[in-house]
Amino acid sequence: MANTRDIRIRIKGVKNTRQITRAMQMVATSKMKKAQESAKAGRPYALLLADIIVSIADEFDDVTQSYYVERPVKHRGILVIGTDKGLCGALNSNLFRVLNDVDGSAKFVSVGKRASQYLSRTRRDLLADFPLPDKPTFSDIRKVVEFLLRSYDDGRIDTIEVLFTSFINTLRQEPELIRLFPLNDLDSMTNKLHERFGELDHVAPKDNREIMIEDRNTVLAELATLYLKQEIFQLALEAQASEHSARMVAMKTATDNAGNLIDDLTLQYNRARQAAITQEILEISAASFSE
């Protein structure tokens, strides 16, 4: 049995660790609430923008703009939204498990240090990596989208897909791979978007007014670009909410486990101390009898 001094030192170390995990839990809880509010606040705009694109595209019989036309897929383009920091449970591991199922012809763009490190370590074709601020703004995501669109226009990639962690609730976050470009199936895209945000009975609004557009390809291209920026920004907010939720849960679990370990060590310390006292009493008694 370990001596009381070693147990006492270990109890002190675990208590110090518990203080750290409790502080990290409180910080993650504060960030989680703000991230969840931001993610939920952006959903109505993303849904409305998708409905507008569908409404305008339906006015034309044949859409020839390149963003709306399917083309042979030689190289899939996948944006991976990971985290900059660890200590968020199995969040990144679950994300990378989905990534492992992607075929080798895909090309990747990463957001977050963990994603770029994993892609480099597994020797994937990484086109670029971008940092992920603690509070991502629309301008931060715009840089990523502009790079993706240049790669799509240049023919380096033939699709634009996003692998991220979808925020379901505080205790549940699931990795998801969705395809955003090309917009060749707008109705299916809009329905999936509404389902992901919990609007299962959505009916797309209809506008019977006549729409006259002189340069429809330019308008459709601008709408598609705006939609891609807003959608990826929304997915980044969802990933942030998932990260802070997972970290809060992980730190709470670590804090609880530290408390249980302290209880076990305290019981072990008391037993060792009692055993030492009993041994001393027996030694004193034996010495008195020998006299």
C-alpha positions as CSV (number, residue, x, y, z in Angstrom):
1,M,0.0,0.0,0.0
2,A,1.3,3.5,-0.9
3,N,2.4,5.6,2.1
4,T,0.3,8.6,3.2
5,R,2.7,11.2,1.9
6,D,2.5,9.9,-1.7
7,I,-1.3,9.8,-1.5
8,R,-1.5,13.3,-0.1
9,I,0.7,14.6,-2.9
10,R,-1.4,12.9,-5.5
11,I,-4.6,14.3,-3.9
12,K,-3.2,17.8,-4.1
13,G,-2.2,17.3,-7.8
14,V,-5.7,16.0,-8.7
15,K,-7.3,19.0,-6.9
16,N,-5.2,21.4,-8.9
17,T,-6.2,19.6,-12.1
18,R,-9.9,19.8,-11.1
19,Q,-9.6,23.6,-10.6
20,I,-8.2,23.9,-14.2
21,T,-10.9,21.7,-15.8
22,R,-13.6,23.5,-13.8
23,A,-12.3,26.9,-15.1
24,M,-12.2,25.6,-18.6
25,Q,-15.7,24.3,-18.3
26,M,-17.0,27.7,-17.2
27,V,-15.2,29.4,-20.1
28,A,-16.5,26.8,-22.6
29,T,-20.1,27.2,-21.2
30,S,-20.0,31.0,-21.7
31,K,-18.6,30.6,-25.3
32,M,-21.1,27.8,-26.0
33,K,-24.1,30.0,-25.2
34,K,-22.9,32.8,-27.5
35,A,-22.0,30.4,-30.3
36,Q,-25.3,28.6,-30.1
37,E,-27.2,32.0,-30.3
38,S,-25.1,33.0,-33.3
39,A,-25.7,29.7,-35.1
40,K,-29.4,29.8,-34.5
41,A,-29.7,33.5,-35.5
42,G,-28.1,32.9,-38.9
43,R,-30.4,30.1,-39.9
44,P,-33.4,32.1,-41.1
45,Y,-31.3,34.2,-43.5
46,A,-29.7,31.1,-45.0
47,L,-33.1,29.5,-45.6
48,L,-34.5,32.7,-47.1
49,L,-31.6,33.1,-49.4
50,A,-32.0,29.5,-50.6
51,D,-35.7,30.1,-51.3
52,I,-34.9,33.3,-53.3
53,I,-32.4,31.4,-55.5
54,V,-34.9,28.6,-56.2
55,S,-37.7,31.2,-56.9
56,I,-35.5,33.1,-59.5
57,A,-34.0,29.9,-61.1
58,D,-37.5,28.5,-61.6
59,E,-38.3,31.5,-63.9
60,F,-35.9,30.2,-66.5
61,D,-36.4,27.0,-68.5
62,D,-32.7,26.4,-69.1
63,V,-30.0,27.7,-66.9
64,T,-26.5,27.6,-68.5
65,Q,-24.5,29.4,-65.8
66,S,-21.6,27.1,-64.8
67,Y,-22.5,27.2,-61.1
68,Y,-25.9,25.5,-61.9
69,V,-24.7,22.8,-64.3
70,E,-23.4,19.4,-63.4
71,R,-20.0,18.5,-64.9
72,P,-17.8,15.4,-64.9
73,V,-16.2,15.0,-61.5
74,K,-12.5,14.3,-61.7
75,H,-11.6,15.9,-58.3
76,R,-14.0,16.5,-55.5
77,G,-13.3,19.7,-53.6
78,I,-13.9,19.3,-49.8
79,L,-13.7,22.0,-47.2
80,V,-12.9,20.5,-43.8
81,I,-13.9,22.6,-40.8
82,G,-12.0,21.4,-37.8
83,T,-10.9,23.1,-34.6
84,D,-7.9,25.1,-33.6
85,K,-7.7,23.6,-30.1
86,G,-8.2,20.2,-28.5
87,L,-9.8,19.0,-25.3
88,C,-13.2,18.7,-27.0
89,G,-13.8,15.0,-26.6
90,A,-14.2,12.9,-29.7
91,L,-15.3,15.8,-31.9
92,N,-12.3,15.8,-34.3
93,S,-11.9,12.1,-34.2
94,N,-15.5,11.6,-35.4
95,L,-14.9,14.2,-38.1
96,F,-11.8,12.5,-39.4
97,R,-13.5,9.1,-39.4
98,V,-15.9,10.4,-42.0
99,L,-12.9,12.0,-43.9
100,N,-11.2,8.6,-44.1
101,D,-14.1,7.3,-46.2
102,V,-13.4,9.9,-48.9
103,D,-11.7,8.5,-52.0
104,G,-8.1,9.6,-52.8
105,S,-8.9,11.8,-55.8
106,A,-10.5,14.5,-53.6
107,K,-8.7,17.8,-53.0
108,F,-9.0,19.5,-49.6
109,V,-9.1,23.0,-48.1
110,S,-8.9,23.1,-44.3
111,V,-10.1,25.5,-41.7
112,G,-8.6,25.0,-38.2
113,K,-5.2,23.7,-37.2
114,R,-6.4,20.2,-36.2
115,A,-7.9,19.6,-39.7
116,S,-4.8,20.9,-41.6
117,Q,-2.5,18.8,-39.3
118,Y,-4.5,15.6,-39.9
119,L,-4.7,16.2,-43.7
120,S,-0.9,16.8,-43.9
121,R,-0.2,13.7,-41.7
122,T,-2.3,11.5,-43.8
123,R,-0.7,12.9,-47.0
124,R,-4.0,14.2,-48.5
125,D,-4.0,16.7,-51.4
126,L,-4.3,19.9,-49.3
127,L,-4.7,23.0,-51.5
128,A,-4.8,25.5,-48.8
129,D,-5.4,25.9,-45.1
130,F,-7.0,28.8,-43.2
131,P,-7.1,29.8,-39.5
132,L,-10.3,29.6,-37.6
133,P,-10.8,32.6,-35.3
134,D,-12.6,32.1,-32.0
135,K,-15.4,34.3,-33.3
136,P,-15.5,33.8,-37.0
137,T,-16.8,36.7,-39.1
138,F,-18.3,36.9,-42.5
139,S,-15.1,38.4,-43.9
140,D,-13.0,35.6,-42.5
141,I,-15.2,33.0,-44.4
142,R,-15.2,35.2,-47.5
143,K,-11.5,34.5,-48.0
144,V,-12.1,30.8,-47.9
145,V,-15.0,30.9,-50.3
146,E,-13.1,33.1,-52.8
147,F,-10.3,30.5,-52.9
148,L,-12.8,27.7,-53.4
149,L,-14.6,29.5,-56.2
150,R,-11.2,30.3,-58.0
151,S,-10.3,26.6,-57.7
152,Y,-13.8,25.6,-59.1
153,D,-13.6,28.1,-62.0
154,D,-10.0,27.0,-62.8
155,G,-11.1,23.3,-63.0
156,R,-8.9,22.2,-60.1
157,I,-12.0,20.9,-58.3
158,D,-15.4,19.9,-59.8
159,T,-17.5,20.1,-56.6
160,I,-17.6,22.2,-53.5
161,E,-18.4,20.1,-50.4
162,V,-18.2,20.8,-46.7
163,L,-17.3,18.4,-44.0
164,F,-18.2,19.9,-40.6
165,T,-19.7,19.0,-37.2
166,S,-23.4,19.7,-37.2
167,F,-24.8,21.1,-34.0
168,I,-27.8,19.1,-32.8
169,N,-27.9,20.1,-29.1
170,T,-25.5,20.6,-26.2
171,L,-25.0,16.9,-25.8
172,R,-25.1,15.8,-29.4
173,Q,-22.9,16.9,-32.3
174,E,-22.6,14.8,-35.5
175,P,-20.1,15.0,-38.4
176,E,-21.8,15.7,-41.7
177,L,-20.6,16.0,-45.3
178,I,-22.8,18.1,-47.6
179,R,-22.5,19.2,-51.2
180,L,-23.0,22.8,-52.1
181,F,-21.8,23.2,-55.7
182,P,-22.9,22.9,-58.4
183,L,-26.5,24.0,-57.7
184,N,-27.9,21.6,-60.3
185,D,-30.6,20.3,-57.9
186,L,-32.0,23.3,-56.2
187,D,-35.2,21.8,-54.9
188,S,-33.4,18.9,-53.2
189,M,-30.8,21.3,-51.8
190,T,-33.4,23.6,-50.3
191,N,-35.4,20.7,-48.8
192,K,-32.3,19.2,-47.1
193,L,-31.4,22.6,-45.8
194,H,-34.8,23.0,-44.2
195,E,-34.6,19.5,-42.8
196,R,-31.2,20.2,-41.3
197,F,-32.6,23.2,-39.5
198,G,-35.7,21.4,-38.3
199,E,-38.4,22.7,-40.7
200,L,-39.8,19.5,-42.0
201,D,-43.1,20.9,-43.3
202,H,-41.6,23.7,-45.3
203,V,-43.3,24.8,-48.5
204,A,-41.2,27.0,-50.8
205,P,-42.9,30.4,-51.4
206,K,-44.2,31.2,-54.9
207,D,-44.0,34.6,-56.5
208,N,-46.4,35.0,-59.4
209,R,-44.9,38.4,-60.4
210,E,-43.0,38.5,-63.7
211,I,-39.3,38.9,-63.3
212,M,-37.3,40.6,-66.1
213,I,-33.5,40.2,-65.9
214,E,-31.2,41.5,-68.7
215,D,-28.1,39.5,-67.8
216,R,-29.5,36.5,-66.0
217,N,-26.1,34.6,-65.9
218,T,-24.5,37.5,-64.0
219,V,-27.4,37.7,-61.5
220,L,-27.5,33.9,-61.0
221,A,-23.7,33.8,-60.5
222,E,-23.8,36.6,-57.9
223,L,-26.7,34.8,-56.1
224,A,-24.8,31.5,-56.1
225,T,-21.7,33.2,-54.8
226,L,-23.6,34.9,-52.0
227,Y,-25.4,31.7,-51.2
228,L,-22.1,29.8,-50.9
229,K,-20.6,32.5,-48.7
230,Q,-23.6,32.6,-46.4
231,E,-24.0,28.8,-46.2
232,I,-20.3,28.2,-45.4
233,F,-20.4,31.0,-42.8
234,Q,-23.5,29.3,-41.3
235,L,-21.7,25.9,-41.2
236,A,-18.7,27.5,-39.5
237,L,-21.0,28.9,-36.8
238,E,-22.6,25.5,-36.4
239,A,-19.1,23.9,-36.1
240,Q,-18.1,26.5,-33.5
241,A,-21.3,25.8,-31.4
242,S,-20.5,22.1,-31.7
243,E,-16.8,22.7,-30.6
244,H,-17.7,24.7,-27.5
245,S,-20.5,22.3,-26.5
246,A,-18.2,19.3,-26.8
247,R,-15.5,21.0,-24.8
248,M,-17.9,22.0,-22.1
249,V,-19.2,18.4,-21.8
250,A,-15.6,17.1,-21.9
251,M,-14.4,19.4,-19.2
252,K,-17.5,18.7,-17.0
253,T,-16.8,15.0,-17.3
254,A,-13.1,15.6,-16.4
255,T,-14.1,17.7,-13.4
256,D,-16.6,15.0,-12.2
257,N,-14.0,12.2,-12.7
258,A,-11.4,14.3,-10.8
259,G,-13.9,14.6,-7.9
260,N,-14.5,10.9,-7.9
261,L,-10.8,10.2,-8.0
262,I,-10.2,12.6,-5.0
263,D,-12.9,10.7,-3.0
264,D,-11.2,7.4,-3.8
265,L,-7.8,8.7,-2.9
266,T,-9.1,10.2,0.3
267,L,-10.5,6.9,1.3
268,Q,-7.2,5.2,0.4
269,Y,-5.4,7.9,2.5
270,N,-7.6,7.3,5.5
271,R,-7.1,3.6,5.3
272,A,-3.3,3.9,5.0
273,R,-3.3,6.4,7.9
274,Q,-5.4,4.1,10.0
275,A,-3.2,1.1,9.2
276,A,-0.1,3.2,10.2
277,I,-1.7,4.1,13.5
278,T,-2.7,0.5,14.2
279,Q,0.8,-0.6,13.4
280,E,2.3,1.9,15.8
281,I,-0.1,0.8,18.6
282,L,0.8,-2.8,18.0
283,E,4.5,-2.0,18.2
284,I,4.1,0.0,21.4
285,S,2.0,-2.8,22.9
286,A,4.6,-5.4,21.9
287,A,7.4,-3.3,23.4
288,S,5.6,-2.9,26.7
289,F,5.0,-6.7,26.9
290,S,8.6,-7.5,26.3
291,E,9.6,-5.4,29.2
